[in-house]
C-alpha cells in the first residue's frame, strides 16, 4: 500500500531510517583547579559535544588561615564541596611549577596533592597539565601571560566580565585545556583512581 506522505517507502522503514540518523550528544562536566597555598582557583565547564559552557569559576581564599595544616584541610573540604555540588565527571589540575624555593614548592605540592585526594576519594579521573601546556592549549603560545590566557577564555566562553582574581581563570584554563586535549589524549598525566595514582607515583605516596 502506498503511503501518501512517504511515497512507496513503508512507514516502518521510514521510522527505522529516521532513528538511525539520530546521534546522541554526550555531556560532561570538567572541574579545573589551580593549586595554591594562599589562593586556589577553580573553574567548571559543561561540555556538550565540542561546545563549552561556563558553569562557575572562583577562588578558595586560604590567606587568613593560621597554618599550613588548616589550609590543607580547607582545600580538601572545599574541593569535596565543589564535587558534591556540581558532580563533575573529570578533574584537571595545573601541575606545580618548579622554582628555586624548595619550601614553597613543598607546600604547593601538598596543596595539589590534597586537591587530587579529594577527587580520587570520589573515584573521579584526574589529569595534570604543566603551566606551559595549558597556556599553549588556550592561546597557542606556551609563554603567554596570565592576562592573555584570561582574555582568550573570556572570548571562548563568552564571559561578560573576567573574575577579580586571575587564579580563578587559571583554574578555568586547566578545565578548558583538558577539554581540548581529551580529543587527542596527549599532553598530561592521567589517573583513573587511587591504584592508578599510586602505581605512577610511588615516591609521592610513601
N, C-alpha and C positions, 0 to 999 in steps of 0.2 A: 504493500500500500504506500502510495506516495504522500509524503508529508508536505503540506503547503509551504511551511516556513523553511524547511531544510532540504527541499528537493528530494532526490532519491536516497539520501542518507537516512537510515532508520534512526529513530530518536535515541535508542540506547547506544548506538555507535557514536552519535554526536556527543552525548554526555561523556562517553569514555574518552574521546579525543580532548574534550574541554578539561577534564580532570587532569590529564597528563600534562597539560600546559601550565598548571598552577605550580609555582615554585615557593616553597616555604622560606621566609626570610628569618634568619636566626638573629636573636637579640642577645647581647651580653653586656654586663656592667663591669668596668675596669676601675679599680681603685689605684691611684698613683700616689706614691709617698716620697717626699724629700726629707730624709732623716736629718735631725738637728738636735743639739743639746740645749739650745736656748729657744729656738722656734722650729717646729716641724711643720712643713707644708704638705697639703694633700689636695687631691682633685679627683672627681668621679665623672666618668663619661658613660653615656649609653650608646652602644654601637649597634646599629641596625643595618645589616649587610655591610656596606662600605661607608655608611653615613654615621657621623658622630654628633652627639648632642650633649651639651654641658648639663650635668646634674647638680653639682655643687663643688665648691672649692673654698679652702680656708686654711687656717693655721691652728696649731696646738701651741699655745704660749707657755713655755716652761721656765721663763726667766726669773719668776718670783719664788720658785720653789727653793727650799733651803739647801738641799744637797743633791748629788747625782743619783742616789738611790731613789729618792722621791720622784725625780724626773723620769727615771726608767719605769717606775710604777704607773705614773700618769700616762706615759706613752702607750703602755700595754692596755690600760683601761680605755683610753680614747680611741685607739685603733680598733679594739674589740667593739666599742660602741658604734663606730662607723660601719663595721661589718654587719652588726645586728640591725642597724637602721636601713642600710642600702642593699644588703645582700649581694655584694659583688661576686662575680664568677671568677675573676682573676685579679692578682695584685702585682703591681710593678713598682720597683724601688730604684732610686738612684744610688749607685754604689759609692761608698766614701772615696773622696779624692785624697790621695796620699800626699800629705805635706811634710814639712820638716819637724813640726811639733808633735812628738810621739804621744804625749799625754792627751792632747786634743784629739788625735786620731783614735786613740784607745777609747775615749768616751764616745766619739762619734760612731765607732764600730759597735759599741754596746747598744747605742740608741737604735741603730739599724737592726741589730740582732733581736732586740725586744719587739720591734715592729714586725719583723719576719715571724717571730714566735707567735704573735697574736694571730697572724694569718694562717700559719701552719697548724695552730691549735684548732682551727675550724676547717682543716683539710683543704684549704684553698691553694691552688697552684700559684707560685710566685716566680718573678723574673727580675733579675738585676741588670741594670744598664749603666755603663760608665757615663759621667757627665758629658764627655765629648760625643759619645754615641747618641745621646738624647738631643744635643744641640744639632748634630748632623741630620737626625731624622726630622726635626722640626723646621729648621731653616736652610738646610743644605750646607751649612758651614759649621764644622766642629769647634771653631774658635769664636762663635757668636757670643755676644754679651747677654746677660740675663734680660735686659730690656728688649733686645731684639727678639729673643725667644718669646717673651710675653706679648709683644706686638703681633707676632705671627700667630700665636694661639688665639689672640683676640679676633683675628681675621678668620682663622679656620673654624672657630666655634661660634662666630657671630656674637661675641660678647659686647654688651653695651658699654661697659667700662671695665678697667682692669682692677684686680684686688689691690688693697693698700700695701700688702707685703708681697715681694717677689718670691718669697718662699712658697706661697700658695701656687703661683704659676709654675714654679719648679716641680712641685708635686703633680700638677696637672700635665706638665710636659712629659713626665715619666709614663703617665697613662696613655697619652696620645702616641708617644714613641712606641709603646708596646703594641698598640693597635696597628701601627704601620709595619712593625717588624714581625708581627704574628703571621702575616701573609707569607713570609719567607722563612720563619722560624730560625732566624740567624741574628747574631748581634748581642746576645746576653747569656747569662747563666740561668737555667730553668730548674725549679724544684717542684715536684708534684706533691710532696708531703715530707714528714719528718725523716722517713727512711732515705728518701732521695737526698735530702739536705745533709744528713749525717754522712752518707756514703761519699758525697762530693766534697765535704768539708770536715775531714776527720780531726784536724788540728783546732777547729773552732768550737768543737763540742766536748773538749776534754776539760 
